[in-house]
């Protein structure tokens, strides 16, 4: 599996505090079947991460993981607040490109309030050559009230990332119901952990993938689509949600 949203860099945001904590998170991710994980530190007013900080810590985490024999590939990225877009030059945005794809941006959907300028921001980014992935909109009260409100954005090329803990119910009933509604409406494309520590939105995707009860859709959300996004390729066709017909590869 490929996890395109996780906070694995130490001491830069509300994720791991130390390098040892980062390695614990990576061990948990590997144990859950994740082969590649994007380090996506917050880029917002309370955590004004610069691309050079992300790159420096990414190199440290990669080296430490190699030294500890943790067989997981850690990729660059950033979870960028909508309010920070105006503060970042295009070169900065490319350095925060999700998973190392300089044309792919992970934008944080706010927890409160509908971002009125979102559609215009997405259009302007597209005109500059960027594709937007919206992080965890199912955790927004406004989206929970009307999940299909995201449809015009998706039709315009915006992609939607759901948090694993929303899908399997760990974050409560309303995020779970919204996540399921977005999946049923074809308005979700990626499943990611948004892991901050082994015990906070824990590393791993397998429990949420199992909760979908559709291995074909689970593989699309956790492998096929992320793989295409990293390669800058068109998304594969979305499978129909059907009965369990194949065995998920991370089954033990």
N, C-alpha and C positions, 0 to 999 in steps of 0.2 A: 504494500500500500504506500501511497504518497500523501503526506500531510502538508498541505500548503499554508497552514496558519498555526504557528506555535511560538510561544515566547520562551526561547531556550538560551538567550544570551544573558550572562550574569551581570547584575548590578546596573542595568541600563533602564529598566522600567519596573513594572510590578510583577515581573516574572522571577526567575531564580536570583537569589542574592549573591551566591558564590559560584565559582567554577565547579566545585564539587556538586552543588545542587543541579547545575546544568547537566553534568554527566549522569546524575541519578535520573533526571528526566529523559535523557537519551536512552539510557538502559531500559527504562519502562516502555518507551516508544518501540524500541527494537523488539522487546519481549512480546509486544502486542502485534508484531508483524509489519511494522513500518520500516521501509527501506530508505526512504528519502524524506527529509523534513525541512521546510522552509523556516528559517529564523526570521520572525516578523515582529521586531520590537515596535512599540508604540512610537508614532511620530505625531505629537500633539503638544498643546501648550504646557501640560504638566510634565511631559517627557519629551522635550524638544531634541530628539535624537538627530544627529547629523550622519550623513552617509559614511563618512570616514570612521566614526565611532562604531557603527554597525560592522563595517569591514574589518576593523581591528579586532573586535571581539569575536567575530565569525572565525577569523584565522586562529585565534587562541582556542576556541572551542573545538575546531576541527583538529588541531594538533593534539589537544588533550584527549579527544576521543580516539584518535589513532594510537596514542601511547597506551591507552587503557584497553585497546582491542575491541572497541564498540563498533560493530560493522554497520554504521548508518551514515548516509551522506547528508551533510548539513549544508543547506543552500541559503543564499542571501535573500533579503526581502525587507519589508517594512509594512506596518499597519498604519496607514496615513489617515489622519483626521481630515474631514472635509474643510475644516477651518484653516488647515495648514497648507492647502494647495497653493494659495496665493503667495506663500512665503518661500516656495521651492522653485528653483529653475528647472528647466527640462532635463539638464544633465543630472541634477540631484534626483529627480524622479526616476530616470533610467537606472541610476545606481541602486535605488530602492526597488527595482523591478522584481516582481514576485518570482522566486525560485531561480533568479538569474536571467529571466526573460526581460530585457529592458523595455519592452512594449507593454508589459502587464503590470497593473497596479492594484494592490489590495487596499480598498478604502473602507474605513470604519463607519458603519451605519450607526448614527447616534441612538442611544437608548430612549431618549425622550424627544418628542417633537418630530414632525416630518420636515426634512431638509428641503425647503422650498426651491433652492437653487440647484438641487441635485441633477435634474434632467439637463439643465443648461451646462453644468459642470461636466457631466458625462459627454455631452455633445462636443464641448470645446476640447476635452482631452482626446476624444476620437479624432477630431480634426488635426490634432498634433501627433497622431500616430499611436495613441495609447488605448488599450482595452482595459475596462474597469471590472474588477471583481468586488462585489459588495460583501463585506464581512458581517455575518450573523444578523441580518435584518429580522429574523424570526423572534429576536429578543426585544424588539421595539413594540411598545404598546400600540402605536399607530398601525403598524403592519399586522399585529395580532388582530386588530379590529377589522381590517380589510386586506387580507393577503394579496388579492388580485390587483391591488393598487401598484404593485411592482411590475405588472404586465407591460405597460408602455416602455419601461426602462429595458426590460428583457428583450422586447421586440426591437429596440434600438441597438441591441448588441451588448448590453450590460449582463454580466454573469453574477450568479448568486451563490454564496458559500454559507452552508448551514453548520452550526456547531454540533458536534457529536453528542454532547450532553443534553442538547435540546431534543434531538431525535429519539434518544432512548429514555427520556423522561427525568434525567437527573436534575435538570434545571426547573422542573415543575410542569404543570399541566398546560398552561397557556403557551409557553414556547414550544412544547411538543405538538400541541394541536396546530399551531401555526406552521411549524416545520412540515408536518404531514400534509397540510393544505397546500403549501408551496410545492411539495413533491407531486401531489396529485394533479396540480394544475400545470405541471411541467415548467415551473418557475425556479427550479433549483438545479445547480450544476456540479457543485463540489461539496464534499463532506470533509471537515477538518476538525482538529481537536481543540484549537485555541488553548492549548495546554499552557499553564503558568507554572505548575509544580506537580510532582507526582500525586498530590492529594487535592489540588485545586484545578477543576476542569481537567482531570487527569489525562496524561498522555495516553493516546491510543484511540483507535477507531473501530475495533472489531465488535464491541458491544453494540454500538449504534448500527453498524452494518448488519449485524444479526437481527436487530430489532426491525429492520425494514422488511424482513421475511421475503426478500427478493434478491437472490445472489447476483442476478444479472444487473439489476439496478445498483446494488452495492458496489460491484466491481466498476461500473461506469463512473460512480461518484468518487471512488477512492483510488482508482488507478487509470482508467481509460481517459477520462477528461483531464485530470492533472497531468498525465503524461503528454497529452496533446498540447496543453497550455505551455508546459515547459519547453516543448520543441517548437512552439510557434506554429502549430499545424491546426487545420480545421477540427472542430469537435466531432467525435464519432457520433453516429446516430444513437439517440436515446432508446434503450430497450423498453419494451412494455413491461409493466409490473405483472409478474405472473407467479405461478406456484414455484416452490423450491424444486429446481430440476438439476442444479449442479452443486458441487461441494465447494465452499469457499476455501481458497488456498491457505488461509491462516488457521484453519481448524487444526487442532492438535489431535 
